[in-house]
Amino acid sequence: MSDFMLVNGPNLILLGSREPDVYGATSLEDIVARCVELAGELGQSLVTWLSYAEHELLDRVQQAASDGIDFIILNPGAF
């Protein structure tokens, strides 16, 4: 089993509500829930994290190894 972390960046919280005709109606919550579900189906662990502050995103990525995270998926949004 591997530990994955999905890091979501700025403005992604607006998915599903901001210009749904352009970006679709799926919310970030829906995407995260599906990713967690899929990871579980594959026998993997997935934690998620969101911040609007660039320095917090970088701090969290740097902390990941100390937390036992094996892989990071970066969904940068408006980063």
C-alpha angles and dihedrals in degrees: 000000000000128000114230129187123203110205115196121198137207124320096011090110085071093063112123094022105050112078096330089184088064104030101027132244098273112114126218087246089058092048093048092047091052092047092051090047093049093047090053091049088054093048094251134126120237128187121183133209135183133190138161092206116087094208091054091051091052092045091051093049091050091048093051097086091053088052092055096254110157100188136020125207110198117204096181101187107183093348 
